[in-house]
Amino acid sequence: MLRGGIPIGKAFGTSLRLNYSWFIIFILVTWALSVSYFPSQYPDWSLAIRIVAGPITSFLFFGSVLAHEIISLLRGHPDILNRKDPKNDSGDEHTQKSDHKTAAD
């Protein structure tokens, strides 16, 4: 059995693994959506629609978590994003330190 999860690919040189606990979470989220949330919010939906919408919504949720993690990975690699100062979150180019020397230097 693999420790640390099931490998699902690589992103920017970092291996991506799906931890086994995500299967339990996926089932719980799908069940909660299909049995509780969708019937209360969309009472006109049939059981079949709720059963299909639950897993689709769960996959979208887990996709957003994966996207968040990949963006966090990118923020940790300033050379990938061409950022000069990873600690500068303002996005203002004038506040970032410049590597260029002036005549006064």
ROTORKOL-305794 format. One record per atom (N, C-alpha, C): chain; residue in three letters; residue number from 1; atom name; x, y, z. Coordinates in steps of 0.02 Angstrom, whole numbers, plus 50000, padded with zeros to 5 digits. Layout:
N
> ch/aa/i/at/px/py/pz
> A/ALA/NUM/CA/X/Y/Z $
...
//
This chain:
105
> ch/aa/i/at/px/py/pz
> A/MET/1/N/50042/49941/50000 $
> A/MET/1/CA/50000/50000/50000 $
> A/MET/1/C/50044/50062/50000 $
> A/LEU/2/N/50025/50111/49962 $
> A/LEU/2/CA/50064/50173/49957 $
> A/LEU/2/C/50054/50216/50019 $
> A/ARG/3/N/50108/50243/50043 $
> A/ARG/3/CA/50104/50289/50099 $
> A/ARG/3/C/50098/50360/50072 $
> A/GLY/4/N/50056/50399/50103 $
> A/GLY/4/CA/50049/50468/50083 $
> A/GLY/4/C/49998/50480/50029 $
> A/GLY/5/N/49968/50428/50002 $
> A/GLY/5/CA/49916/50437/49954 $
> A/GLY/5/C/49930/50407/49886 $
> A/ILE/6/N/49883/50417/49841 $
> A/ILE/6/CA/49888/50391/49773 $
> A/ILE/6/C/49917/50445/49729 $
> A/PRO/7/N/49971/50430/49692 $
> A/PRO/7/CA/49999/50481/49648 $
> A/PRO/7/C/49951/50496/49590 $
> A/ILE/8/N/49939/50561/49578 $
> A/ILE/8/CA/49893/50579/49524 $
> A/ILE/8/C/49928/50622/49471 $
> A/GLY/9/N/49991/50638/49481 $
> A/GLY/9/CA/50028/50676/49430 $
> A/GLY/9/C/50081/50720/49461 $
> A/LYS/10/N/50107/50764/49418 $
> A/LYS/10/CA/50158/50812/49440 $
> A/LYS/10/C/50139/50881/49416 $
> A/ALA/11/N/50154/50931/49456 $
> A/ALA/11/CA/50144/51001/49437 $
> A/ALA/11/C/50207/51039/49455 $
> A/PHE/12/N/50241/51065/49404 $
> A/PHE/12/CA/50300/51106/49413 $
> A/PHE/12/C/50353/51070/49455 $
> A/GLY/13/N/50361/51005/49442 $
> A/GLY/13/CA/50413/50967/49475 $
> A/GLY/13/C/50394/50940/49543 $
> A/THR/14/N/50333/50952/49566 $
> A/THR/14/CA/50310/50928/49630 $
> A/THR/14/C/50258/50874/49618 $
> A/SER/15/N/50266/50816/49651 $
> A/SER/15/CA/50218/50762/49641 $
> A/SER/15/C/50153/50778/49678 $
> A/LEU/16/N/50098/50761/49645 $
> A/LEU/16/CA/50032/50771/49674 $
> A/LEU/16/C/50005/50703/49696 $
> A/ARG/17/N/49982/50700/49757 $
> A/ARG/17/CA/49955/50637/49784 $
> A/ARG/17/C/49886/50650/49814 $
> A/LEU/18/N/49843/50602/49804 $
> A/LEU/18/CA/49776/50604/49832 $
> A/LEU/18/C/49775/50562/49895 $
> A/ASN/19/N/49768/50595/49953 $
> A/ASN/19/CA/49766/50559/50016 $
> A/ASN/19/C/49703/50517/50021 $
> A/TYR/20/N/49709/50460/50054 $
> A/TYR/20/CA/49653/50413/50059 $
> A/TYR/20/C/49592/50443/50095 $
> A/SER/21/N/49604/50490/50139 $
> A/SER/21/CA/49549/50521/50176 $
> A/SER/21/C/49502/50560/50130 $
> A/TRP/22/N/49528/50581/50071 $
> A/TRP/22/CA/49486/50619/50024 $
> A/TRP/22/C/49428/50576/49999 $
> A/PHE/23/N/49435/50511/49995 $
> A/PHE/23/CA/49380/50469/49973 $
> A/PHE/23/C/49322/50471/50024 $
> A/ILE/24/N/49340/50470/50087 $
> A/ILE/24/CA/49288/50474/50140 $
> A/ILE/24/C/49255/50543/50137 $
> A/ILE/25/N/49295/50595/50131 $
> A/ILE/25/CA/49269/50663/50127 $
> A/ILE/25/C/49224/50671/50066 $
> A/PHE/26/N/49246/50644/50009 $
> A/PHE/26/CA/49207/50648/49948 $
> A/PHE/26/C/49138/50616/49957 $
> A/ILE/27/N/49137/50557/49987 $
> A/ILE/27/CA/49073/50522/49999 $
> A/ILE/27/C/49029/50562/50046 $
> A/LEU/28/N/49058/50589/50100 $
> A/LEU/28/CA/49018/50628/50148 $
> A/LEU/28/C/48990/50692/50116 $
> A/VAL/29/N/49031/50728/50077 $
> A/VAL/29/CA/49008/50789/50045 $
> A/VAL/29/C/48954/50773/49994 $
> A/THR/30/N/48964/50721/49954 $
> A/THR/30/CA/48914/50702/49904 $
> A/THR/30/C/48849/50682/49938 $
> A/TRP/31/N/48854/50643/49991 $
> A/TRP/31/CA/48793/50621/50027 $
> A/TRP/31/C/48757/50682/50057 $
> A/ALA/32/N/48794/50727/50089 $
> A/ALA/32/CA/48763/50785/50121 $
> A/ALA/32/C/48729/50829/50069 $
> A/LEU/33/N/48760/50838/50012 $
> A/LEU/33/CA/48729/50878/49959 $
> A/LEU/33/C/48666/50844/49932 $
> A/SER/34/N/48671/50780/49917 $
> A/SER/34/CA/48616/50744/49885 $
> A/SER/34/C/48557/50733/49931 $
> A/VAL/35/N/48570/50721/49995 $
> A/VAL/35/CA/48516/50703/50041 $
> A/VAL/35/C/48488/50763/50079 $
> A/SER/36/N/48531/50812/50093 $
> A/SER/36/CA/48509/50867/50135 $
> A/SER/36/C/48503/50934/50099 $
> A/TYR/37/N/48558/50956/50069 $
> A/TYR/37/CA/48560/51023/50040 $
> A/TYR/37/C/48515/51030/49978 $
> A/PHE/38/N/48524/50988/49929 $
> A/PHE/38/CA/48486/50995/49867 $
> A/PHE/38/C/48410/50987/49878 $
> A/PRO/39/N/48387/50940/49918 $
> A/PRO/39/CA/48314/50936/49929 $
> A/PRO/39/C/48284/50998/49962 $
> A/SER/40/N/48323/51029/50007 $
> A/SER/40/CA/48296/51089/50041 $
> A/SER/40/C/48299/51151/49996 $
> A/GLN/41/N/48350/51156/49954 $
> A/GLN/41/CA/48357/51214/49912 $
> A/GLN/41/C/48322/51208/49844 $
> A/TYR/42/N/48316/51147/49820 $
> A/TYR/42/CA/48285/51134/49755 $
> A/TYR/42/C/48233/51078/49762 $
> A/PRO/43/N/48176/51092/49792 $
> A/PRO/43/CA/48127/51039/49805 $
> A/PRO/43/C/48096/51009/49741 $
> A/ASP/44/N/48102/51044/49685 $
> A/ASP/44/CA/48074/51018/49622 $
> A/ASP/44/C/48119/50966/49589 $
> A/TRP/45/N/48181/50961/49612 $
> A/TRP/45/CA/48228/50914/49582 $
> A/TRP/45/C/48208/50842/49600 $
> A/SER/46/N/48213/50798/49551 $
> A/SER/46/CA/48199/50727/49565 $
> A/SER/46/C/48259/50695/49599 $
> A/LEU/47/N/48249/50635/49624 $
> A/LEU/47/CA/48303/50598/49657 $
> A/LEU/47/C/48361/50586/49608 $
> A/ALA/48/N/48345/50571/49546 $
> A/ALA/48/CA/48397/50558/49496 $
> A/ALA/48/C/48441/50620/49485 $
> A/ILE/49/N/48410/50678/49481 $
> A/ILE/49/CA/48449/50740/49472 $
> A/ILE/49/C/48493/50753/49532 $
> A/ARG/50/N/48467/50742/49592 $
> A/ARG/50/CA/48508/50753/49652 $
> A/ARG/50/C/48566/50704/49655 $
> A/ILE/51/N/48555/50642/49634 $
> A/ILE/51/CA/48608/50591/49636 $
> A/ILE/51/C/48663/50609/49585 $
> A/VAL/52/N/48645/50639/49529 $
> A/VAL/52/CA/48695/50660/49480 $
> A/VAL/52/C/48728/50725/49501 $
> A/ALA/53/N/48690/50772/49528 $
> A/ALA/53/CA/48717/50837/49547 $
> A/ALA/53/C/48764/50833/49607 $
> A/GLY/54/N/48753/50786/49652 $
> A/GLY/54/CA/48796/50779/49711 $
> A/GLY/54/C/48868/50765/49694 $
> A/PRO/55/N/48883/50712/49655 $
> A/PRO/55/CA/48953/50698/49638 $
> A/PRO/55/C/48984/50753/49593 $
> A/ILE/56/N/48944/50780/49547 $
> A/ILE/56/CA/48971/50833/49505 $
> A/ILE/56/C/48992/50893/49547 $
> A/THR/57/N/48950/50913/49594 $
> A/THR/57/CA/48967/50969/49638 $
> A/THR/57/C/49028/50952/49681 $
> A/SER/58/N/49032/50890/49705 $
> A/SER/58/CA/49090/50870/49745 $
> A/SER/58/C/49154/50873/49704 $
> A/PHE/59/N/49152/50849/49642 $
> A/PHE/59/CA/49211/50853/49599 $
> A/PHE/59/C/49232/50925/49587 $
> A/LEU/60/N/49183/50970/49577 $
> A/LEU/60/CA/49200/51041/49569 $
> A/LEU/60/C/49232/51069/49632 $
> A/PHE/61/N/49205/51049/49689 $
> A/PHE/61/CA/49234/51071/49753 $
> A/PHE/61/C/49306/51048/49760 $
> A/PHE/62/N/49319/50984/49747 $
> A/PHE/62/CA/49386/50957/49754 $
> A/PHE/62/C/49432/50986/49701 $
> A/GLY/63/N/49405/51002/49642 $
> A/GLY/63/CA/49445/51035/49591 $
> A/GLY/63/C/49467/51104/49613 $
> A/SER/64/N/49423/51139/49649 $
> A/SER/64/CA/49442/51206/49674 $
> A/SER/64/C/49495/51200/49729 $
> A/VAL/65/N/49492/51148/49769 $
> A/VAL/65/CA/49544/51136/49820 $
> A/VAL/65/C/49611/51122/49786 $
> A/LEU/66/N/49610/51081/49733 $
> A/LEU/66/CA/49671/51066/49696 $
> A/LEU/66/C/49699/51129/49664 $
> A/ALA/67/N/49656/51170/49634 $
> A/ALA/67/CA/49678/51232/49604 $
> A/ALA/67/C/49710/51278/49656 $
> A/HIS/68/N/49680/51281/49715 $
> A/HIS/68/CA/49707/51322/49770 $
> A/HIS/68/C/49777/51297/49789 $
> A/GLU/69/N/49785/51232/49794 $
> A/GLU/69/CA/49850/51204/49813 $
> A/GLU/69/C/49903/51217/49760 $
> A/ILE/70/N/49884/51212/49696 $
> A/ILE/70/CA/49932/51226/49643 $
> A/ILE/70/C/49952/51299/49643 $
> A/ILE/71/N/49904/51344/49654 $
> A/ILE/71/CA/49920/51415/49658 $
> A/ILE/71/C/49966/51428/49718 $
> A/SER/72/N/49954/51395/49774 $
> A/SER/72/CA/49999/51402/49832 $
> A/SER/72/C/50069/51377/49814 $
> A/LEU/73/N/50073/51323/49776 $
> A/LEU/73/CA/50137/51297/49754 $
> A/LEU/73/C/50173/51348/49711 $
> A/LEU/74/N/50136/51379/49665 $
> A/LEU/74/CA/50165/51430/49621 $
> A/LEU/74/C/50189/51491/49660 $
> A/ARG/75/N/50151/51511/49710 $
> A/ARG/75/CA/50171/51569/49750 $
> A/ARG/75/C/50236/51556/49788 $
> A/GLY/76/N/50250/51493/49801 $
> A/GLY/76/CA/50312/51475/49834 $
> A/GLY/76/C/50372/51473/49787 $
> A/HIS/77/N/50360/51478/49722 $
> A/HIS/77/CA/50413/51478/49672 $
> A/HIS/77/C/50410/51543/49633 $
> A/PRO/78/N/50441/51596/49658 $
> A/PRO/78/CA/50437/51661/49624 $
> A/PRO/78/C/50465/51661/49554 $
> A/ASP/79/N/50513/51616/49539 $
> A/ASP/79/CA/50541/51614/49472 $
> A/ASP/79/C/50490/51589/49422 $
> A/ILE/80/N/50442/51548/49442 $
> A/ILE/80/CA/50389/51524/49397 $
> A/ILE/80/C/50343/51581/49379 $
> A/LEU/81/N/50325/51622/49427 $
> A/LEU/81/CA/50278/51677/49416 $
> A/LEU/81/C/50313/51741/49395 $
> A/ASN/82/N/50380/51740/49389 $
> A/ASN/82/CA/50419/51800/49372 $
> A/ASN/82/C/50409/51856/49422 $
> A/ARG/83/N/50402/51838/49485 $
> A/ARG/83/CA/50397/51888/49538 $
> A/ARG/83/C/50465/51899/49566 $
> A/LYS/84/N/50482/51962/49579 $
> A/LYS/84/CA/50548/51978/49605 $
> A/LYS/84/C/50551/51970/49681 $
> A/ASP/85/N/50496/51984/49715 $
> A/ASP/85/CA/50494/51981/49788 $
> A/ASP/85/C/50432/51943/49810 $
> A/PRO/86/N/50438/51878/49829 $
> A/PRO/86/CA/50379/51839/49848 $
> A/PRO/86/C/50344/51865/49911 $
> A/LYS/87/N/50378/51906/49950 $
> A/LYS/87/CA/50346/51933/50011 $
> A/LYS/87/C/50304/51994/49997 $
> A/ASN/88/N/50310/52022/49937 $
> A/ASN/88/CA/50273/52083/49919 $
> A/ASN/88/C/50207/52062/49887 $
> A/ASP/89/N/50153/52067/49924 $
> A/ASP/89/CA/50087/52048/49899 $
> A/ASP/89/C/50048/52106/49871 $
> A/SER/90/N/50076/52166/49872 $
> A/SER/90/CA/50039/52224/49849 $
> A/SER/90/C/50030/52225/49774 $
> A/GLY/91/N/50075/52192/49737 $
> A/GLY/91/CA/50070/52193/49665 $
> A/GLY/91/C/50096/52257/49634 $
> A/ASP/92/N/50120/52303/49675 $
> A/ASP/92/CA/50145/52367/49651 $
> A/ASP/92/C/50218/52358/49630 $
> A/GLU/93/N/50231/52370/49566 $
> A/GLU/93/CA/50298/52359/49540 $
> A/GLU/93/C/50348/52408/49570 $
> A/HIS/94/N/50325/52467/49589 $
> A/HIS/94/CA/50371/52518/49614 $
> A/HIS/94/C/50396/52503/49685 $
> A/THR/95/N/50360/52461/49721 $
> A/THR/95/CA/50382/52446/49790 $
> A/THR/95/C/50428/52385/49791 $
> A/GLN/96/N/50434/52349/49736 $
> A/GLN/96/CA/50478/52292/49735 $
> A/GLN/96/C/50550/52314/49726 $
> A/LYS/97/N/50596/52277/49757 $
> A/LYS/97/CA/50666/52293/49751 $
> A/LYS/97/C/50689/52279/49680 $
> A/SER/98/N/50731/52321/49655 $
> A/SER/98/CA/50756/52313/49587 $
> A/SER/98/C/50826/52284/49590 $
> A/ASP/99/N/50841/52239/49542 $
> A/ASP/99/CA/50907/52210/49537 $
> A/ASP/99/C/50954/52253/49495 $
> A/HIS/100/N/50927/52305/49464 $
> A/HIS/100/CA/50966/52347/49421 $
> A/HIS/100/C/51004/52400/49463 $
> A/LYS/101/N/51067/52410/49447 $
> A/LYS/101/CA/51106/52460/49482 $
> A/LYS/101/C/51102/52525/49444 $
> A/THR/102/N/51100/52579/49481 $
> A/THR/102/CA/51100/52645/49450 $
> A/THR/102/C/51171/52673/49450 $
> A/ALA/103/N/51178/52730/49419 $
> A/ALA/103/CA/51244/52761/49416 $
> A/ALA/103/C/51269/52780/49485 $
> A/ALA/104/N/51223/52793/49531 $
> A/ALA/104/CA/51242/52812/49600 $
> A/ALA/104/C/51269/52753/49638 $
> A/ASP/105/N/51253/52692/49617 $
> A/ASP/105/CA/51276/52632/49654 $
> A/ASP/105/C/51347/52621/49637 $
//
